[in-house]
Amino acid sequence: MRSLKAIAGAACALLATSSLASALVRIDVDLASQTMHVATGDGEQFTWPISSGRAGHLTPHGRFRSVRLYPIVYSAKYYNAPMPHSIFFYGQYAIHGTGAVGSLGRPASHGCIRLAPANAATLYAKVRSEGAAISIRGEAPAGAVVRLPRRAPALAYAPVRRVRPLKDWMLDPLGER
C-alpha cells in the first residue's frame, strides 16, 4: 500500500512539473504597430508600446527563445548605455527597459526592443520564472527586412561588474541619491 501511495505521489509531482515546464511566456512583437503583446502561463495578458530598430539598425523578424537574462547590462557598443532587465534572444539583440520612454511607440533603437522600465521589470520576472517564446513580425521601418546570418552575431553587449550592489540600483537606478 505504501509503495502505491509513493508511485501515485511521484506521478502527481511529475505531472505538476511537466505542466510548469511547458508554461512559456508568449511574447508577440508587431513592428508595424510598435506594440508587444505578452501572454503568461498563468493567464495574465499585457499589451505595451515598444521602440524597435530605426532605419539602418533594424530589428530581426522571426521566432526566438530567450537565451540570456541579465538584471542590468551596459552597452559596450553604445556609450555604456544602461539596459535594465535585458532578455537576449538572438546574438546582440535583446528586449530591455529604457529611460527614453518618450520614444516608445516609434522606431528609435539600434535594433533592440525597448520597453518602459516597469514593463521591462514585469516581463523580466515572468520570463525568468517561465521562459519565453518570442515572435517578431510586421513591416520593418523603411520597408526593409533584416536577413539573419546562419549564426548569431557575437554578443555586443556584456554584463559588467556592478559598481554598486543591485539592491541599491533597484532603489535608485539613476544614482541620484
C-alpha positions in Angstrom: 0.0 0.0 0.0 2.8 2.3 0.9 4.5 1.8 -2.5 1.3 2.5 -4.3 1.0 5.9 -2.5 4.6 6.7 -3.3 4.1 5.9 -7.0 0.9 8.0 -7.1 2.7 10.9 -5.4 5.6 10.7 -7.8 3.2 10.6 -10.8 1.4 13.7 -9.4 4.7 15.5 -8.9 5.8 14.6 -12.5 2.6 15.9 -13.9 2.8 19.2 -12.0 6.4 19.8 -13.0 5.8 18.9 -16.7 2.9 21.5 -16.9 5.2 24.1 -15.3 8.0 23.3 -17.7 5.7 23.8 -20.7 4.3 27.1 -19.5 6.1 29.7 -21.5 5.6 33.5 -21.7 4.4 34.2 -25.3 5.9 37.5 -26.5 4.4 38.7 -29.8 6.0 41.9 -31.2 4.3 43.8 -34.0 6.8 46.1 -35.6 4.2 47.8 -37.7 2.2 49.0 -34.7 5.2 49.2 -32.4 3.5 47.1 -29.7 4.2 44.0 -27.7 1.5 41.5 -26.6 2.5 39.3 -23.7 0.6 36.2 -22.5 1.9 34.4 -19.5 1.4 30.7 -18.5 -0.9 31.8 -15.6 -3.3 33.6 -17.9 -2.1 37.2 -17.5 -2.0 39.4 -20.6 -0.4 42.7 -21.3 0.0 45.0 -24.4 2.7 47.5 -24.2 4.2 50.1 -26.6 7.8 49.4 -27.7 10.6 51.0 -29.7 12.2 48.8 -32.2 15.2 49.4 -34.5 15.2 52.5 -36.6 16.4 52.7 -40.2 19.9 51.3 -40.5 19.5 49.4 -37.2 16.6 47.1 -37.9 15.1 44.5 -35.5 15.2 41.0 -36.9 12.0 39.1 -37.8 11.3 35.5 -36.7 10.7 33.2 -33.8 13.1 33.1 -31.0 13.6 31.8 -27.4 15.1 33.8 -24.5 18.8 32.9 -24.5 20.3 35.0 -21.6 18.8 37.2 -18.9 20.6 40.0 -17.0 19.1 42.3 -14.4 21.4 45.1 -15.8 23.7 45.3 -18.8 25.7 48.3 -20.0 26.1 48.6 -23.8 29.8 48.2 -24.7 28.8 49.4 -28.2 26.7 52.5 -27.5 28.4 54.7 -24.9 27.8 52.4 -21.9 24.0 53.0 -22.1 22.1 51.1 -19.4 19.9 48.2 -20.5 17.9 47.2 -17.4 16.1 43.8 -17.3 17.7 42.5 -20.5 16.3 39.4 -22.2 18.6 38.4 -25.0 17.0 36.4 -27.8 19.5 36.5 -30.7 23.1 37.4 -30.5 23.3 41.1 -29.6 19.5 41.6 -29.8 17.5 42.0 -26.6 14.3 43.2 -25.1 15.1 45.6 -22.3 14.0 48.7 -20.4 14.8 52.2 -21.4 14.8 55.7 -19.9 13.7 57.1 -23.3 10.0 56.5 -22.7 9.1 59.4 -24.9 10.3 57.4 -27.9 8.1 54.4 -27.2 5.6 53.8 -30.0 8.0 54.5 -32.8 11.3 53.0 -34.1 14.2 54.6 -32.1 16.7 51.9 -31.1 19.8 50.3 -32.6 17.9 47.0 -33.1 16.8 46.0 -29.6 13.3 46.1 -28.4 12.8 48.8 -25.8 10.1 48.9 -23.1 9.1 51.2 -20.3 11.2 50.3 -17.2 8.2 49.0 -15.2 7.0 46.8 -18.1 10.6 45.5 -18.7 10.8 44.6 -15.0 7.5 42.7 -15.1 8.4 40.9 -18.3 11.9 40.0 -17.0 10.3 38.4 -13.8 7.8 36.4 -15.8 10.4 35.2 -18.4 12.9 34.4 -15.6 10.4 32.0 -14.0 8.7 30.6 -17.1 10.9 31.0 -20.1 9.8 32.7 -23.3 8.7 32.1 -26.9 9.3 35.3 -28.9 7.7 36.1 -32.2 8.6 39.3 -34.1 6.6 40.2 -37.2 5.3 43.1 -39.2 6.7 45.7 -41.6 10.1 46.8 -40.6 10.9 50.5 -40.6 11.7 51.8 -44.1 10.1 48.7 -45.6 13.3 46.6 -45.3 13.6 43.2 -43.6 16.7 42.1 -41.8 18.3 39.0 -43.2 19.8 37.0 -40.4 23.1 35.2 -40.9 23.2 31.4 -40.3 25.0 32.1 -37.0 24.0 34.7 -34.5 26.5 37.6 -34.3 28.8 37.8 -31.4 27.4 39.4 -28.2 28.0 43.1 -28.5 26.7 43.8 -25.0 28.2 42.3 -21.9 27.3 42.5 -18.3 29.8 44.4 -16.3 30.7 44.2 -12.6 28.4 46.3 -10.6 30.0 49.4 -9.0 27.1 49.4 -6.5 25.0 46.4 -5.3 21.9 45.5 -7.4 19.8 46.2 -4.3 21.0 49.8 -4.3 20.5 50.2 -8.1 16.9 48.9 -7.8 16.1 51.5 -5.2 17.8 54.3 -7.2 18.5 53.2 -10.8 19.8 56.7 -11.9 22.1 57.1 -9.0 20.6 60.4 -7.9 20.9 59.9 -4.2 
